[in-house]
Amino acid sequence: MKIRPSSALRNDYTSISELAKASGEPIFITNKGEDDGVFMSMAAFEEREKMYRHRDMIYAAEMSRLNGDPVYTPEELDAQMEALFHAYEE
């Protein structure tokens, strides 16, 4: 975990930005010794958002299964997809 004072962000943005890019981790910014904010690279932010979206899709699928919606084996899904593909070929 990287912690830097807000003055470092103000006075030395370039080194904070480079540290965020190199580490791939969020940098916690303090103000007068108290937690104040988080700085992270765009790549790390996008990766984190991608992980959250993926987790949300898994959660939604599991809730659907638990609510009794139909589930399919990989073989059943393949057969359904093949039928759809063949229907469009004709």
Secondary structure by P-SEA (a helix, b strand, c coil): cccccaaaaaccaaaaaaaaaaacbbbbbbcccccccccccaaaaaaaaaaaaaaaaaaaaaaaaaaccccccaaaaaaaaaaaaaaaac
